[in-house]
Amino acid sequence: MTPGGRVQAVIDLLTTIMAAPSRPADGTARAFFHERRYMGAKDRRAVADRAWAILRCRARLGWWVDHAAARRDRHNTTPAPDNVMRWYVLAYLVLVEGQSIETLAGLGRDPHGPAGLTQGERDLLAEMRGGSLDHSAMPRRVRGECPSWLEESLSARFGPALDHELAAMNREAPLDLRVNTLKTTRAQAHALLAAEGIESSPTPFAPFGLRVQGRVNVAACAPFREGLVEVQDEGSQLTALLVGARPGESVVDYCAGAGGKTLALAASMGNKGRLVACDISHGRMERATQRLRRAGVHNVIRRLLGDSTAAWFKRAQGRFDRVLADVPCTGTGTWRRNPDARWRLRPEESAELTTRQADILARAERLVRPGGRLVYTTCSLLAAENEAQVERFLMDSPTFRLIPADHAWAESTEGPWPFDPASPFLHLTPAQHGTDGYFVAVLERN
């Protein structure tokens, strides 16, 4: 593709993403590229990288467009709704990539590129020329790419460290792998990856994790195809570790999704015992089946939750040693991977999620036997979904008590507790730990 063609493809992709605000951007992008099979792999990568970079600075680009228009006092240059992404892309090319107005004007001569610059666009871009993406006049929420309605909650959570955390959430996340101990060791997996030209290093906290250096297509390498490694953020690995599942036990992954934590639990159990993976989505369960087969896991029973499983749920009450409830949440801890998610989230959805989380906890607790444990986790950074949810549960369920996370850690792995010793929970954040944001509470039935 020509440079102009790539720029137009970025505009088209972002416009398509904005037109489907309820759909995750990665799913929209997959469909977008599937419909344009003429685009080569390098072109797709270039277009996707630029589009995702723009999504990561969407608020700042919007501020610059408004700021430049106000300085020009040309209210007619304010972008119409169908041209917003064109303005954002042009602003990005000037502010971040440092392209000149003359270069951008030249794109209009490309038959596959965007239309030529109007005089209004030239005037607006001239106000941006020589500037940088961050500006001292920007409010903190703009500089940090934070929705205004979440700023107060995140400020209460992080205090003076909020700027640092928001900056970390705007950076691209690393690629973490979990070594499948049913088939290999971390040292062996590291060597096999290196033999394929993939450099990796041990994750700082997770004992079976490897962090890949640079960008690679892990799915194409032999260790992945043979089930020796799985893609899983280090924070997610630590969550599964705190469940403390042992060989021969009965365990439930209550919100199993595509099976990442199910695989980790199966490895902790040495493929021995009974592991039930539950979810409400048939599609996610099917994807989990493929991963389980590749990893050589055979102690998992799948349960699609719904009316048809009511009888099983009744029989299963009070029979499980460990129940993991990785509940649906706002996903504020995953903004590094899903920069569009912060703008798709609405206040009313957040309120609905906390109600749903409480309902899941109330159901999941029924499966725990006396002396067993319920592990509650989210990938959220909001107290309403984390500490407040656990406090409410303990008030409503006096037969449960909170087990300090460092105690659960000592039971599951060797080495000292590397996190906040003053907190009974596990709190992970992108800035402090280099992981996605996670919260884990370990609850034990008396």
PyMOL commands that set and color helices and strands:
alter all, ss='L'
color gray80, all
select helices_A, chain A and resi 3-19+25-34+41-56+58-72+75-77+81-95+101-107+119-128+140-143+148-169+186-195+218-220+222-225+234-243+260-268+282-295+307-316+332-334+341-344+347-367+383-385+387-396+405-412+430-433
alter helices_A, ss='H'
color red, helices_A
select strands_A, chain A and resi 175-179+200-202+209-212+229-231+250-253+274-279+300-304+320-326+368-378+400-403+426-428+438-445
alter strands_A, ss='S'
color yellow, strands_A
deselect
rebuild
show_as cartoon
